Amino acid sequence: MTGTGESEHRGFAKTGSAYYPTLVAVFTGLVLISNVAATKGIAFGPIIGDWSLITDGGFVVFPLTYVIGDVLSEVYGFAATRRAIYIAFVMEALAAFTFWITAYLPAADFYPNQAAFEAVVKPFTQLVIAGLAGFIVGQTLNAWVVVRVKTRFGERHLWARLIGSTIVGEFADTLVFCSIAAAAIGITTWDDFATYVALGWVYKTAVEVLVLPVTYRVIGFLKRREPTYQPAV
């Protein structure tokens, strides 16, 4: 992919300051929280007749991972963002492995919640597989679009690359995730699946648009504070 290497020598900061690891930590935490919350299927409605809005508990914080991904891509570039994606990927995989092992270890006599624990953890394993697949595809596309457009147009049109990258990345992420996760949270019909995908994509994109002023301020703050940042030309 382009946008790494020589094309990133200007327009992006180095990762040596305290801001980058802080963003990576927040990014990873949001990914882990959203995937645990996603084990619960949620329905709003019926809205029209028997039709309901279908989603999962991950909708509360997951869109913020794309906000952080945009900030990382805009300020630090594709290679640094890809590193953050890999770190979150590994930690999510470790969480899934730990929960899976814990679920199958024998419960103590005084522990009364084995069935409840398994009811959450076993779907979580499938959801993590879905999350890992969607996450890698969606976040990589999101970062690539931000960096690609910035390399072409410089500092101009920040709003366009932030929203455009989210539309592309969130659609890929949502489609991949929902295709694997639907069965884990009890979605069995094509109508519910289509609603699940469409609602997830539209909602996540809308959240990014609504928080765009905050994203602008965070990006502006980092560009001013990062000593190695050089504006793109």
BATITOR-752579 format. One line per 10 residues: number of its first residue (from 1); for each residue x, y, z of N, C-alpha, C. Coordinates in nm, 3 decimals. Example, Ala and Ser with C-alpha at 12.3 -4.5 7.8 and 13.67 -1.06 7.14 Angstrom:
<rs>
1 = 1.319/-0.569/0.780/1.230/-0.450/0.780/1.320/-0.330/0.780  1.285/-0.225/0.708/1.367/-0.106/0.714/1.290/0.003/0.787;
</rs>
This chain:
<rs>
1 = 0.083/-0.119/0.000/0.000/0.000/0.000/0.087/0.124/0.000  0.037/0.229/-0.061/0.109/0.354/-0.059/0.075/0.429/0.069  0.144/0.538/0.093/0.119/0.614/0.214/0.211/0.577/0.327  0.300/0.480/0.308/0.399/0.443/0.407/0.534/0.477/0.349  0.638/0.477/0.424/0.772/0.500/0.369/0.794/0.644/0.333  0.848/0.667/0.211/0.893/0.800/0.173/0.781/0.902/0.171  0.659/0.862/0.136/0.549/0.958/0.127/0.506/1.010/0.262  0.554/0.949/0.373/0.515/0.992/0.506/0.622/1.078/0.573  0.727/1.120/0.500/0.832/1.198/0.564/0.783/1.337/0.605  0.675/1.384/0.545/0.619/1.514/0.579/0.467/1.500/0.594;
11 = 0.412/1.575/0.689/0.268/1.568/0.711/0.229/1.478/0.826  0.327/1.414/0.890/0.297/1.323/0.999/0.405/1.335/1.107  0.365/1.312/1.232/0.458/1.320/1.345/0.520/1.184/1.373  0.635/1.186/1.439/0.695/1.063/1.488/0.623/1.019/1.615  0.642/0.895/1.653/0.564/0.837/1.764/0.637/0.840/1.897  0.741/0.920/1.910/0.822/0.916/2.031/0.766/0.989/2.151  0.662/1.071/2.133/0.608/1.147/2.247/0.512/1.062/2.329  0.461/1.123/2.438/0.368/1.051/2.526/0.228/1.041/2.467  0.196/1.122/2.368/0.060/1.123/2.315/0.026/0.995/2.240  0.119/0.945/2.160/0.091/0.827/2.078/0.057/0.704/2.163;
21 = 0.140/0.665/2.262/0.101/0.547/2.341/-0.029/0.566/2.418  -0.059/0.690/2.458/-0.187/0.715/2.526/-0.304/0.687/2.433  -0.294/0.734/2.310/-0.399/0.708/2.211/-0.413/0.559/2.182  -0.300/0.489/2.172/-0.304/0.345/2.147/-0.372/0.272/2.262  -0.343/0.313/2.386/-0.405/0.251/2.503/-0.556/0.272/2.502  -0.601/0.395/2.473/-0.745/0.424/2.466/-0.809/0.344/2.352  -0.743/0.341/2.240/-0.790/0.267/2.123/-0.811/0.119/2.156  -0.711/0.058/2.219/-0.719/-0.084/2.255/-0.828/-0.109/2.358  -0.839/-0.021/2.458/-0.943/-0.037/2.559/-1.082/-0.030/2.500  -1.105/0.063/2.409/-1.236/0.075/2.345/-1.272/-0.049/2.264;
31 = -1.172/-0.106/2.196/-1.196/-0.228/2.119/-1.237/-0.343/2.210  -1.167/-0.361/2.322/-1.198/-0.469/2.415/-1.336/-0.450/2.478  -1.366/-0.328/2.522/-1.495/-0.300/2.586/-1.610/-0.325/2.489  -1.596/-0.278/2.366/-1.705/-0.291/2.270/-1.732/-0.436/2.234  -1.628/-0.518/2.230/-1.650/-0.659/2.194/-1.712/-0.740/2.307  -1.685/-0.704/2.432/-1.756/-0.768/2.543/-1.903/-0.726/2.540  -1.928/-0.596/2.521/-2.066/-0.546/2.517/-2.144/-0.604/2.400  -2.073/-0.639/2.292/-2.140/-0.690/2.172/-2.199/-0.830/2.189  -2.171/-0.896/2.301/-2.229/-1.029/2.324/-2.380/-1.022/2.348  -2.432/-0.902/2.372/-2.577/-0.887/2.392/-2.640/-0.828/2.268;
41 = -2.736/-0.900/2.210/-2.815/-0.846/2.100/-2.919/-0.749/2.155  -2.943/-0.640/2.084/-3.035/-0.535/2.129/-3.135/-0.505/2.019  -3.261/-0.490/2.055/-3.366/-0.456/1.959/-3.443/-0.335/2.010  -3.455/-0.232/1.928/-3.537/-0.116/1.957/-3.666/-0.129/1.875  -3.776/-0.134/1.941/-3.900/-0.146/1.866/-3.993/-0.250/1.925  -4.095/-0.294/1.849/-4.114/-0.269/1.705/-4.131/-0.121/1.670  -4.072/-0.084/1.555/-4.081/0.053/1.507/-4.200/0.068/1.413  -4.204/-0.021/1.312/-4.314/-0.023/1.214/-4.364/-0.166/1.205  -4.486/-0.191/1.246/-4.538/-0.327/1.245/-4.455/-0.415/1.338  -4.399/-0.524/1.280/-4.313/-0.613/1.357/-4.166/-0.580/1.339;
51 = -4.136/-0.474/1.265/-3.996/-0.443/1.232/-3.929/-0.368/1.346  -3.811/-0.414/1.386/-3.735/-0.353/1.494/-3.596/-0.315/1.445  -3.536/-0.221/1.515/-3.396/-0.187/1.490/-3.308/-0.286/1.566  -3.223/-0.359/1.493/-3.142/-0.465/1.552/-2.997/-0.421/1.557  -2.936/-0.433/1.675/-2.793/-0.403/1.688/-2.737/-0.486/1.804  -2.620/-0.450/1.853/-2.562/-0.518/1.969/-2.505/-0.414/2.063  -2.465/-0.458/2.183/-2.419/-0.365/2.285/-2.292/-0.290/2.250  -2.220/-0.336/2.151/-2.098/-0.268/2.111/-2.120/-0.131/2.050  -2.245/-0.102/2.013/-2.272/0.026/1.945/-2.244/0.146/2.036  -2.238/0.124/2.167/-2.222/0.235/2.260/-2.087/0.304/2.242;
61 = -1.979/0.225/2.236/-1.845/0.286/2.230/-1.766/0.252/2.104  -1.809/0.151/2.027/-1.725/0.109/1.914/-1.699/0.220/1.813  -1.797/0.307/1.781/-1.767/0.414/1.685/-1.648/0.501/1.725  -1.623/0.510/1.856/-1.511/0.592/1.902/-1.376/0.534/1.861  -1.373/0.403/1.832/-1.246/0.346/1.785/-1.208/0.406/1.650  -1.309/0.439/1.569/-1.279/0.500/1.439/-1.241/0.646/1.455  -1.293/0.713/1.557/-1.250/0.849/1.586/-1.101/0.849/1.622  -1.062/0.758/1.713/-0.921/0.748/1.752/-0.836/0.705/1.632  -0.889/0.612/1.552/-0.816/0.568/1.433/-0.791/0.682/1.336  -0.890/0.771/1.321/-0.873/0.887/1.234/-0.766/0.982/1.289;
71 = -0.768/1.003/1.419/-0.668/1.091/1.481/-0.528/1.034/1.460  -0.512/0.905/1.485/-0.381/0.841/1.465/-0.336/0.852/1.320  -0.426/0.826/1.227/-0.391/0.830/1.085/-0.353/0.970/1.040  -0.431/1.068/1.083/-0.408/1.207/1.041/-0.278/1.263/1.097  -0.247/1.230/1.222/-0.131/1.290/1.288/-0.005/1.206/1.272  -0.017/1.073/1.277/0.102/0.988/1.280/0.123/0.905/1.155  0.024/0.894/1.067/0.043/0.824/0.942/0.001/0.678/0.945  0.015/0.614/0.831/-0.037/0.478/0.813/0.041/0.375/0.894  0.172/0.383/0.891/0.254/0.282/0.959/0.227/0.283/1.109  0.219/0.403/1.169/0.194/0.413/1.313/0.053/0.365/1.347;
81 = -0.043/0.395/1.263/-0.180/0.349/1.288/-0.190/0.198/1.273  -0.122/0.144/1.175/-0.122/-0.002/1.157/-0.062/-0.070/1.280  0.040/-0.010/1.340/0.099/-0.066/1.461/-0.004/-0.069/1.573  -0.083/0.039/1.587/-0.188/0.043/1.689/-0.293/-0.064/1.662  -0.329/-0.083/1.536/-0.426/-0.186/1.499/-0.375/-0.324/1.538  -0.248/-0.352/1.511/-0.190/-0.482/1.546/-0.189/-0.504/1.697  -0.157/-0.398/1.773/-0.155/-0.411/1.919/-0.295/-0.444/1.971  -0.395/-0.371/1.924/-0.533/-0.398/1.966/-0.577/-0.538/1.923  -0.536/-0.580/1.804/-0.567/-0.714/1.753/-0.513/-0.821/1.847  -0.387/-0.808/1.885/-0.323/-0.907/1.971/-0.390/-0.911/2.109;
91 = -0.421/-0.795/2.165/-0.482/-0.791/2.297/-0.624/-0.848/2.295  -0.695/-0.823/2.187/-0.829/-0.880/2.175/-0.823/-1.031/2.161  -0.728/-1.080/2.084/-0.710/-1.225/2.070/-0.671/-1.287/2.204  -0.585/-1.219/2.279/-0.545/-1.269/2.411/-0.665/-1.272/2.506  -0.750/-1.169/2.500/-0.870/-1.167/2.584/-0.961/-1.285/2.550  -0.981/-1.310/2.422/-1.067/-1.422/2.381/-1.011/-1.555/2.430  -0.881/-1.573/2.415/-0.817/-1.699/2.459/-0.830/-1.716/2.609  -0.808/-1.607/2.684/-0.817/-1.614/2.830/-0.958/-1.647/2.875  -1.058/-1.581/2.816/-1.197/-1.608/2.853/-1.236/-1.751/2.817  -1.192/-1.797/2.701/-1.226/-1.932/2.656/-1.168/-2.037/2.749;
101 = -1.041/-2.021/2.786/-0.976/-2.115/2.880/-1.047/-2.111/3.015  -1.078/-1.990/3.062/-1.143/-1.977/3.193/-1.280/-2.044/3.194  -1.353/-2.034/3.085/-1.486/-2.095/3.078/-1.481/-2.246/3.089  -1.375/-2.306/3.038/-1.366/-2.452/3.037/-1.290/-2.509/3.156  -1.228/-2.424/3.236/-1.165/-2.474/3.359/-1.273/-2.510/3.460  -1.250/-2.613/3.544/-1.352/-2.655/3.641/-1.383/-2.545/3.742  -1.512/-2.523/3.766/-1.555/-2.420/3.861/-1.540/-2.469/4.004  -1.507/-2.379/4.094/-1.501/-2.413/4.237/-1.642/-2.442/4.289  -1.649/-2.522/4.395/-1.778/-2.559/4.451/-1.860/-2.438/4.495  -1.790/-2.333/4.542/-1.861/-2.216/4.594/-1.898/-2.115/4.484;
111 = -1.858/-2.143/4.358/-1.885/-2.048/4.249/-2.016/-2.085/4.181  -2.122/-2.002/4.191/-2.253/-2.039/4.140/-2.285/-1.991/3.998  -2.191/-1.924/3.933/-2.223/-1.853/3.809/-2.158/-1.913/3.684  -2.123/-2.042/3.689/-2.055/-2.102/3.574/-2.139/-2.093/3.447  -2.267/-2.125/3.457/-2.354/-2.122/3.338/-2.366/-1.980/3.283  -2.381/-1.884/3.371/-2.392/-1.745/3.327/-2.262/-1.698/3.263  -2.149/-1.739/3.322/-2.018/-1.702/3.267/-2.001/-1.760/3.127  -2.036/-1.886/3.110/-2.024/-1.951/2.979/-2.118/-1.886/2.879  -2.237/-1.844/2.924/-2.335/-1.783/2.832/-2.281/-1.654/2.772  -2.195/-1.584/2.846/-2.135/-1.462/2.794/-2.007/-1.491/2.717;
121 = -1.923/-1.577/2.772/-1.789/-1.599/2.717/-1.791/-1.676/2.586  -1.875/-1.779/2.576/-1.873/-1.860/2.454/-1.917/-1.780/2.331  -2.025/-1.700/2.338/-2.052/-1.612/2.224/-1.941/-1.511/2.201  -1.874/-1.467/2.309/-1.768/-1.369/2.296/-1.656/-1.422/2.206  -1.627/-1.553/2.216/-1.522/-1.610/2.133/-1.555/-1.594/1.986  -1.680/-1.624/1.948/-1.721/-1.606/1.809/-1.723/-1.459/1.771  -1.766/-1.376/1.864/-1.769/-1.233/1.837/-1.630/-1.175/1.821  -1.534/-1.230/1.895/-1.396/-1.183/1.880/-1.342/-1.218/1.743  -1.373/-1.340/1.696/-1.332/-1.377/1.561/-1.392/-1.280/1.460  -1.521/-1.249/1.478/-1.587/-1.152/1.391/-1.524/-1.015/1.405;
131 = -1.498/-0.976/1.530/-1.440/-0.846/1.556/-1.301/-0.831/1.500  -1.220/-0.936/1.514/-1.084/-0.932/1.463/-1.084/-0.917/1.311  -1.170/-0.994/1.245/-1.176/-0.989/1.099/-1.224/-0.851/1.051  -1.336/-0.805/1.108/-1.388/-0.675/1.069/-1.295/-0.561/1.106  -1.235/-0.572/1.223/-1.145/-0.469/1.273/-1.024/-0.449/1.182  -0.959/-0.559/1.146/-0.841/-0.550/1.061/-0.877/-0.489/0.925  -0.985/-0.538/0.865/-1.026/-0.488/0.733/-1.069/-0.342/0.742  -1.160/-0.311/0.835/-1.217/-0.177/0.843/-1.117/-0.072/0.885  -1.041/-0.099/0.991/-0.945/0.001/1.040/-0.832/0.023/0.941  -0.789/-0.083/0.873/-0.682/-0.068/0.774/-0.730/0.019/0.657;
141 = -0.852/-0.006/0.609/-0.907/0.077/0.502/-0.927/0.220/0.549  -0.975/0.237/0.672/-0.996/0.371/0.727/-0.865/0.450/0.729  -0.760/0.388/0.782/-0.630/0.456/0.789/-0.574/0.483/0.650  -0.588/0.387/0.561/-0.534/0.402/0.426/-0.600/0.518/0.352  -0.733/0.531/0.366/-0.804/0.640/0.298/-0.759/0.775/0.353  -0.749/0.788/0.486/-0.706/0.915/0.545/-0.569/0.956/0.492  -0.474/0.861/0.497/-0.337/0.892/0.457/-0.327/0.915/0.307  -0.398/0.835/0.230/-0.394/0.849/0.084/-0.445/0.986/0.040  -0.559/1.027/0.095/-0.617/1.156/0.058/-0.530/1.270/0.108  -0.474/1.256/0.228/-0.387/1.362/0.280/-0.260/1.375/0.197;
151 = -0.204/1.264/0.155/-0.085/1.268/0.070/-0.114/1.338/-0.061  -0.237/1.324/-0.110/-0.273/1.385/-0.238/-0.308/1.533/-0.225  -0.380/1.571/-0.117/-0.432/1.708/-0.106/-0.369/1.790/0.006  -0.279/1.732/0.085/-0.219/1.808/0.194/-0.315/1.827/0.309  -0.301/1.940/0.378/-0.381/1.966/0.499/-0.525/2.005/0.468  -0.556/2.033/0.344/-0.691/2.078/0.308/-0.795/1.966/0.320  -0.919/2.006/0.339/-1.035/1.914/0.336/-1.024/1.803/0.440  -0.987/1.839/0.562/-0.979/1.738/0.668/-1.113/1.669/0.688  -1.222/1.746/0.687/-1.355/1.688/0.709/-1.386/1.581/0.605  -1.342/1.603/0.480/-1.374/1.508/0.373/-1.300/1.376/0.394;
161 = -1.174/1.383/0.433/-1.102/1.256/0.451/-1.145/1.183/0.579  -1.186/1.258/0.682/-1.234/1.191/0.803/-1.367/1.121/0.777  -1.460/1.190/0.713/-1.590/1.129/0.687/-1.579/1.021/0.580  -1.505/1.049/0.473/-1.488/0.950/0.365/-1.425/0.822/0.414  -1.322/0.835/0.497/-1.255/0.715/0.549/-1.349/0.634/0.637  -1.433/0.704/0.714/-1.527/0.635/0.801/-1.633/0.560/0.720  -1.684/0.623/0.616/-1.784/0.557/0.532/-1.729/0.427/0.475  -1.607/0.432/0.425/-1.544/0.313/0.366/-1.510/0.210/0.473  -1.439/0.255/0.577/-1.393/0.162/0.680/-1.506/0.100/0.759  -1.604/0.182/0.799/-1.716/0.130/0.878/-1.801/0.033/0.798;
171 = -1.819/0.058/0.669/-1.899/-0.035/0.589/-1.830/-0.172/0.582  -1.699/-0.171/0.553/-1.626/-0.298/0.545/-1.627/-0.369/0.680  -1.600/-0.295/0.785/-1.597/-0.352/0.920/-1.734/-0.411/0.956  -1.840/-0.333/0.936/-1.974/-0.376/0.975/-2.018/-0.499/0.897  -1.991/-0.501/0.767/-2.033/-0.614/0.685/-1.961/-0.742/0.727  -1.830/-0.734/0.745/-1.752/-0.852/0.786/-1.793/-0.897/0.925  -1.801/-0.803/1.020/-1.836/-0.837/1.158/-1.974/-0.901/1.166  -2.072/-0.837/1.105/-2.210/-0.886/1.115/-2.226/-1.023/1.050  -2.153/-1.048/0.941/-2.164/-1.176/0.872/-2.123/-1.292/0.962  -2.026/-1.267/1.050/-1.977/-1.372/1.140/-2.052/-1.370/1.273;
181 = -2.087/-1.251/1.321/-2.141/-1.237/1.457/-2.291/-1.260/1.466  -2.363/-1.251/1.356/-2.509/-1.255/1.361/-2.560/-1.379/1.434  -2.506/-1.495/1.402/-2.553/-1.618/1.465/-2.525/-1.619/1.614  -2.414/-1.557/1.655/-2.376/-1.561/1.796/-2.472/-1.484/1.885  -2.537/-1.380/1.831/-2.629/-1.302/1.913/-2.775/-1.334/1.881  -2.798/-1.438/1.797/-2.933/-1.487/1.775/-3.005/-1.435/1.652  -2.934/-1.371/1.559/-2.996/-1.323/1.436/-3.002/-1.438/1.335  -3.123/-1.470/1.289/-3.139/-1.587/1.203/-3.210/-1.558/1.071  -3.265/-1.438/1.052/-3.336/-1.408/0.928/-3.260/-1.304/0.848  -3.282/-1.304/0.714/-3.215/-1.209/0.627/-3.260/-1.066/0.655;
191 = -3.388/-1.049/0.689/-3.437/-0.914/0.720/-3.366/-0.856/0.842  -3.354/-0.938/0.948/-3.285/-0.892/1.068/-3.136/-0.867/1.040  -3.077/-0.953/0.955/-2.936/-0.935/0.922/-2.915/-0.805/0.845  -3.000/-0.778/0.746/-2.989/-0.655/0.668/-3.005/-0.532/0.757  -3.100/-0.539/0.851/-3.119/-0.429/0.946/-2.996/-0.412/1.034  -2.940/-0.523/1.080/-2.822/-0.524/1.165/-2.705/-0.454/1.096  -2.681/-0.489/0.968/-2.571/-0.428/0.893/-2.598/-0.280/0.865  -2.717/-0.251/0.815/-2.748/-0.113/0.776/-2.747/-0.020/0.897  -2.809/-0.063/1.007/-2.814/0.021/1.125/-2.674/0.045/1.180  -2.593/-0.062/1.185/-2.457/-0.047/1.236/-2.376/0.051/1.154;
201 = -2.385/0.040/1.022/-2.307/0.127/0.934/-2.353/0.272/0.945  -2.483/0.295/0.936/-2.536/0.431/0.940/-2.509/0.494/1.076  -2.534/0.419/1.182/-2.515/0.473/1.316/-2.369/0.510/1.342  -2.276/0.421/1.310/-2.135/0.447/1.337/-2.085/0.567/1.256  -2.130/0.576/1.132/-2.091/0.691/1.050/-2.149/0.820/1.106  -2.275/0.814/1.151/-2.341/0.933/1.207/-2.270/0.981/1.333  -2.226/0.887/1.416/-2.155/0.925/1.538/-2.029/1.002/1.504  -1.954/0.954/1.405/-1.831/1.024/1.368/-1.862/1.165/1.316  -1.968/1.179/1.240/-2.005/1.312/1.191/-2.041/1.403/1.308  -2.115/1.352/1.406/-2.156/1.433/1.520/-2.038/1.476/1.607;
211 = -1.938/1.389/1.620/-1.823/1.424/1.705/-1.710/1.488/1.624  -1.736/1.521/1.498/-1.633/1.580/1.414/-1.570/1.706/1.476  -1.648/1.794/1.537/-1.584/1.910/1.602/-1.483/1.871/1.709  -1.513/1.766/1.785/-1.419/1.719/1.887/-1.296/1.660/1.821  -1.317/1.580/1.716/-1.205/1.521/1.644/-1.113/1.629/1.589  -1.171/1.733/1.533/-1.093/1.847/1.482/-1.006/1.907/1.591  -1.064/1.926/1.709/-0.989/1.989/1.818/-0.876/1.900/1.868  -0.901/1.770/1.877/-0.796/1.677/1.920/-0.682/1.675/1.818  -0.717/1.668/1.691/-0.615/1.667/1.587/-0.535/1.797/1.589  -0.605/1.911/1.602/-0.537/2.039/1.608/-0.444/2.049/1.728;
221 = -0.490/1.999/1.842/-0.409/2.000/1.964/-0.280/1.920/1.943  -0.294/1.799/1.887/-0.178/1.713/1.868/-0.080/1.772/1.766  -0.134/1.829/1.659/-0.046/1.888/1.558/0.035/2.004/1.617  -0.025/2.078/1.708/0.047/2.190/1.771/0.148/2.141/1.874  0.115/2.033/1.944/0.199/1.987/2.055/0.308/1.889/2.012  0.288/1.819/1.903/0.389/1.723/1.858/0.507/1.798/1.794  0.625/1.793/1.854/0.737/1.871/1.803/0.785/1.826/1.666  0.758/1.701/1.628/0.807/1.650/1.501/0.707/1.663/1.388  0.587/1.720/1.417/0.487/1.730/1.312/0.522/1.841/1.214  0.516/1.808/1.086/0.538/1.906/0.980/0.415/1.903/0.889;
231 = 0.349/2.015/0.869/0.230/2.016/0.783/0.257/1.961/0.645  0.161/1.889/0.590/0.172/1.838/0.455/0.159/1.955/0.356  0.224/1.943/0.243/0.219/2.048/0.143/0.159/1.995/0.014;
</rs>
